[in-house]
Amino acid sequence: MNEKKKNIIVTSIDLFADKGFYSTSIQEIAEKSNVSKGAFYLHFHSKDELLLEIFKYYYDLMQENIQNATDEQLSPKENFIKQVEVQFYEILRHKSFILTQFKEQAITLNKELFEFIRFKEFETHKWYKETFISIYGQDIKPYVMDMSNIFEGIKSRYMQVLIHGDIDIQIPELASFIVERLDDIVVNLLSKEIQPVLTEDKMAPIFSDIREPEELAKKEVVGHLLDMQKMLNNYELEDKMVNELQGVIDFLISEVKKEDPKEFVIQGMLANFKGIQKFDRYRKLISEKLNIRIL
């Protein structure tokens, strides 16, 4: 993202938090951002598109901070506590903006934004599933849907208390407290062999019409390709093969970024990594993101 676009987004967050989405004009946004009205329209076609980009920027920032908070030396549970801390801190940092959006219901009136948020909720459920299994093992798998809903409910309620009130709560203690409650739930579920209420099959219809925005999928694929590029430098292969595979990755990045990337081209290029075990995971991830078959 270029600096001018980022400046407009950051400025708009403050303006919308102060005046509200509907009361803030594009002229005001342009003036506060020190750009012309024409320059604004070079980056955003409308205020609705700007609002969507604000939420994308916010989620990207949250994801980056969560990633930075992750420490390979810590246990999955300790990392999860740190990740929940980040969520609380980021919500509080932008609470005025968030409160304004709830009051004005701008989200529900913006179809693209509404669909984007639904997709992010779906992503959150997947993240919870992976996290809970990594913390508690495969025995908890039948309960992950119930656990994710219970945990999200607890977390959301505390979020509301923090946003609406000026209460002295230490975020690290709060994050640790609510994650620790999962231990109690897991012990109870497993010891009593309670039947799950929500299963993945039951939840499937709710998520069936959710589709990942194409640009997000492309962005993640490019990220995977860049990871592969870094791995090549640390992988014991002949120099000639390393150079060839670097060229393949460069070509793939260029193809994926196109407005209409060719499926057969990506399939063929990914086949160059077939048989190299360390790249199998990335081939699978990329094929899933782009909904193509692995050759």
C-alpha positions as CSV (number, residue, x, y, z in Angstrom):
1,M,0.0,0.0,0.0
2,N,1.4,3.4,-1.0
3,E,1.9,6.1,1.7
4,K,-0.8,8.4,0.3
5,K,-3.5,5.7,0.4
6,K,-2.4,4.7,3.9
7,N,-2.5,8.3,5.0
8,I,-6.1,8.7,3.7
9,I,-7.2,5.5,5.5
10,V,-5.6,6.5,8.9
11,T,-7.0,10.1,8.7
12,S,-10.4,8.8,7.8
13,I,-10.4,6.4,10.9
14,D,-10.0,9.5,13.1
15,L,-12.6,11.5,11.3
16,F,-15.2,8.8,11.3
17,A,-14.5,8.2,15.0
18,D,-15.0,11.9,15.7
19,K,-17.8,12.9,13.4
20,G,-19.3,9.6,12.2
21,F,-19.3,8.0,8.8
22,Y,-22.3,9.7,7.3
23,S,-21.4,13.2,8.6
24,T,-17.9,13.2,7.2
25,S,-17.6,14.4,3.6
26,I,-15.1,13.3,1.1
27,Q,-14.0,17.0,0.9
28,E,-13.1,16.9,4.6
29,I,-11.2,13.6,4.2
30,A,-9.2,15.1,1.4
31,E,-8.4,18.3,3.2
32,K,-7.4,16.5,6.4
33,S,-5.3,14.1,4.4
34,N,-3.6,17.0,2.5
35,V,-4.6,15.6,-0.9
36,S,-7.0,17.0,-3.6
37,K,-10.4,15.6,-4.0
38,G,-9.3,14.2,-7.4
39,A,-6.4,12.4,-5.6
40,F,-8.9,10.8,-3.2
41,Y,-10.9,9.4,-6.1
42,L,-7.7,7.9,-7.6
43,H,-7.5,5.7,-4.6
44,F,-11.2,5.2,-3.7
45,H,-14.3,5.3,-5.8
46,S,-16.5,6.2,-2.9
47,K,-16.8,6.5,0.9
48,D,-18.2,2.9,1.0
49,E,-15.1,1.6,-0.7
50,L,-13.0,3.6,1.7
51,L,-14.8,2.0,4.7
52,L,-14.1,-1.4,3.2
53,E,-10.4,-0.6,2.8
54,I,-10.3,0.7,6.4
55,F,-11.5,-2.7,7.7
56,K,-9.1,-4.5,5.4
57,Y,-6.3,-2.3,6.7
58,Y,-7.4,-2.9,10.3
59,Y,-7.6,-6.7,9.9
60,D,-4.2,-6.8,8.2
61,L,-2.7,-4.8,11.0
62,M,-4.3,-7.1,13.6
63,Q,-3.0,-10.2,11.8
64,E,0.5,-8.7,11.6
65,N,0.6,-7.8,15.3
66,I,-0.7,-11.3,16.2
67,Q,2.0,-12.9,14.1
68,N,4.6,-10.6,15.7
69,A,3.4,-11.7,19.2
70,T,3.9,-15.4,18.3
71,D,7.0,-16.9,19.8
72,E,8.2,-20.4,18.7
73,Q,9.7,-20.9,22.1
74,L,6.3,-20.7,23.9
75,S,3.6,-23.3,24.1
76,P,0.5,-23.1,21.9
77,K,-1.5,-22.0,24.9
78,E,1.0,-19.3,25.9
79,N,1.0,-18.0,22.3
80,F,-2.8,-18.0,22.3
81,I,-2.9,-15.8,25.4
82,K,-0.5,-13.3,23.8
83,Q,-2.6,-13.3,20.6
84,V,-5.8,-12.6,22.6
85,E,-3.9,-9.7,24.3
86,V,-3.2,-8.2,20.9
87,Q,-6.9,-8.4,19.9
88,F,-7.9,-6.6,23.1
89,Y,-5.3,-3.9,22.7
90,E,-6.1,-3.3,19.0
91,I,-9.9,-3.1,19.7
92,L,-9.3,-0.6,22.5
93,R,-7.0,1.5,20.3
94,H,-9.8,2.0,17.8
95,K,-12.8,1.8,20.1
96,S,-14.1,5.3,19.2
97,F,-14.2,4.3,15.5
98,I,-15.8,0.9,16.3
99,L,-18.5,2.5,18.5
100,T,-19.4,4.9,15.7
101,Q,-19.8,2.0,13.2
102,F,-22.1,0.2,15.6
103,K,-24.3,3.3,16.1
104,E,-24.6,4.1,12.5
105,Q,-24.9,0.6,11.2
106,A,-22.7,1.5,8.2
107,I,-21.4,-2.1,8.1
108,T,-24.8,-3.8,7.4
109,L,-25.6,-1.2,4.6
110,N,-22.3,-2.0,2.8
111,K,-22.7,-5.3,1.1
112,E,-19.1,-5.9,0.2
113,L,-18.0,-4.9,3.7
114,F,-20.6,-7.2,5.3
115,E,-19.4,-10.1,3.2
116,F,-15.8,-9.3,4.1
117,I,-16.6,-9.4,7.8
118,R,-18.5,-12.7,7.4
119,F,-15.5,-14.2,5.7
120,K,-13.2,-13.0,8.5
121,E,-15.6,-14.6,11.1
122,F,-15.3,-17.8,9.1
123,E,-11.5,-17.5,9.2
124,T,-11.6,-16.9,13.0
125,H,-13.5,-20.1,13.4
126,K,-10.8,-22.0,11.5
127,W,-8.1,-20.4,13.6
128,Y,-9.9,-21.4,16.8
129,K,-10.1,-25.0,15.5
130,E,-6.4,-25.2,14.7
131,T,-5.5,-23.5,18.0
132,F,-7.7,-25.6,20.3
133,I,-6.4,-28.8,18.7
134,S,-2.8,-27.7,19.1
135,I,-3.4,-26.9,22.8
136,Y,-5.6,-29.8,23.8
137,G,-4.9,-32.5,21.2
138,Q,-7.2,-34.5,18.9
139,D,-9.6,-35.6,21.7
140,I,-11.1,-32.1,21.6
141,K,-11.8,-32.1,17.9
142,P,-15.5,-33.0,18.2
143,Y,-16.0,-30.0,20.5
144,V,-14.1,-27.3,18.6
145,M,-17.3,-25.7,17.2
146,D,-18.9,-25.5,20.6
147,M,-15.6,-24.2,22.2
148,S,-15.0,-21.6,19.5
149,N,-18.6,-20.2,20.0
150,I,-18.3,-20.3,23.8
151,F,-14.9,-18.6,23.8
152,E,-15.9,-16.0,21.2
153,G,-19.0,-15.2,23.3
154,I,-16.9,-14.8,26.5
155,K,-14.3,-12.6,24.7
156,S,-16.9,-10.5,22.9
157,R,-18.7,-9.7,26.2
158,Y,-15.5,-8.6,27.8
159,M,-14.8,-6.5,24.7
160,Q,-18.1,-4.8,25.1
161,V,-17.4,-4.0,28.7
162,L,-14.0,-2.5,27.8
163,I,-15.3,-0.5,24.9
164,H,-18.4,1.0,26.6
165,G,-16.9,1.6,30.0
166,D,-13.8,3.2,31.5
167,I,-12.8,0.2,33.7
168,D,-9.4,-0.5,35.1
169,I,-8.6,-4.0,33.8
170,Q,-5.1,-5.3,33.0
171,I,-5.2,-6.7,29.5
172,P,-2.6,-9.5,30.1
173,E,-4.5,-10.7,33.2
174,L,-7.8,-10.6,31.3
175,A,-6.4,-12.6,28.3
176,S,-4.9,-15.2,30.6
177,F,-8.1,-15.4,32.7
178,I,-10.5,-16.1,29.8
179,V,-8.1,-18.5,28.1
180,E,-7.6,-20.4,31.4
181,R,-11.4,-20.9,31.5
182,L,-11.0,-23.1,28.4
183,D,-9.2,-25.6,30.6
184,D,-12.2,-25.9,32.8
185,I,-14.5,-26.4,29.8
186,V,-12.3,-29.0,28.2
187,V,-11.9,-31.0,31.5
188,N,-15.7,-31.0,31.9
189,L,-16.4,-32.0,28.3
190,L,-13.9,-34.8,28.2
191,S,-14.5,-36.3,31.7
192,K,-18.2,-36.4,31.3
193,E,-18.2,-37.4,27.6
194,I,-20.8,-34.8,26.8
195,Q,-22.3,-34.8,23.4
196,P,-21.4,-31.7,21.3
197,V,-24.2,-29.4,20.5
198,L,-22.6,-27.8,17.5
199,T,-20.7,-29.9,15.0
200,E,-18.9,-29.0,11.8
201,D,-21.7,-30.7,9.8
202,K,-24.4,-28.6,11.5
203,M,-22.4,-25.4,11.0
204,A,-21.6,-26.2,7.3
205,P,-24.8,-24.6,5.9
206,I,-24.0,-21.3,7.8
207,F,-20.6,-21.1,6.0
208,S,-21.6,-22.6,2.7
209,D,-22.1,-19.4,0.8
210,I,-19.0,-17.7,2.2
211,R,-16.3,-17.1,-0.4
212,E,-12.9,-15.7,0.2
213,P,-12.5,-12.3,-1.6
214,E,-10.2,-13.0,-4.6
215,E,-7.7,-10.3,-3.8
216,L,-7.2,-11.8,-0.3
217,A,-6.6,-15.2,-1.7
218,K,-4.0,-13.8,-4.1
219,K,-2.3,-11.9,-1.4
220,E,-2.0,-15.0,0.8
221,V,-0.7,-17.0,-2.2
222,V,2.0,-14.4,-2.9
223,G,2.9,-14.7,0.8
224,H,3.3,-18.5,0.5
225,L,5.4,-18.1,-2.7
226,L,7.7,-15.6,-0.9
227,D,8.1,-18.1,2.0
228,M,9.1,-20.7,-0.6
229,Q,11.6,-18.3,-2.0
230,K,13.2,-17.8,1.4
231,M,13.3,-21.6,2.0
232,L,15.2,-22.2,-1.3
233,N,18.2,-20.3,0.1
234,N,18.4,-22.7,3.1
235,Y,17.6,-25.9,1.2
236,E,20.3,-28.3,0.0
237,L,19.9,-28.3,-3.7
238,E,22.2,-27.8,-6.6
239,D,22.8,-24.1,-7.6
240,K,21.3,-24.7,-11.0
241,M,18.1,-26.1,-9.6
242,V,17.8,-23.3,-7.0
243,N,18.1,-20.7,-9.8
244,E,15.5,-22.6,-11.9
245,L,13.1,-22.8,-9.0
246,Q,13.7,-19.1,-8.1
247,G,12.7,-18.3,-11.7
248,V,9.6,-20.5,-11.3
249,I,8.5,-18.6,-8.2
250,D,9.1,-15.2,-9.8
251,F,6.9,-16.3,-12.7
252,L,4.2,-17.6,-10.4
253,I,4.1,-14.4,-8.4
254,S,3.7,-12.4,-11.6
255,E,1.0,-14.8,-12.9
256,V,-1.0,-14.8,-9.6
257,K,-1.0,-11.0,-9.6
258,K,-2.6,-10.8,-13.0
259,E,-6.3,-9.8,-13.2
260,D,-7.1,-13.1,-14.9
261,P,-4.4,-15.7,-13.9
262,K,-4.4,-18.9,-15.9
263,E,-5.1,-22.0,-13.9
264,F,-3.2,-24.4,-16.2
265,V,-0.1,-22.1,-16.1
266,I,-0.1,-22.1,-12.2
267,Q,-0.7,-25.9,-12.2
268,G,2.2,-26.5,-14.5
269,M,4.6,-24.2,-12.6
270,L,3.7,-25.7,-9.2
271,A,4.5,-29.2,-10.6
272,N,8.1,-28.1,-10.7
273,F,8.1,-28.6,-6.9
274,K,6.6,-32.0,-7.0
275,G,8.7,-34.5,-5.1
276,I,10.5,-31.9,-2.9
277,Q,8.9,-32.7,0.5
278,K,9.4,-29.4,2.2
279,F,7.4,-27.7,-0.5
280,D,4.4,-30.1,-0.5
281,R,2.6,-28.1,2.2
282,Y,2.9,-24.9,0.2
283,R,1.7,-26.6,-3.0
284,K,-1.4,-27.8,-1.1
285,L,-2.0,-24.4,0.5
286,I,-1.7,-22.6,-2.9
287,S,-4.0,-25.0,-4.7
288,E,-6.6,-24.7,-1.9
289,K,-6.5,-20.9,-2.0
290,L,-6.8,-20.7,-5.8
291,N,-9.2,-23.7,-6.0
292,I,-7.1,-25.6,-8.5
293,R,-6.0,-29.2,-8.7
294,I,-2.5,-30.2,-7.9
295,L,-0.8,-32.1,-10.8
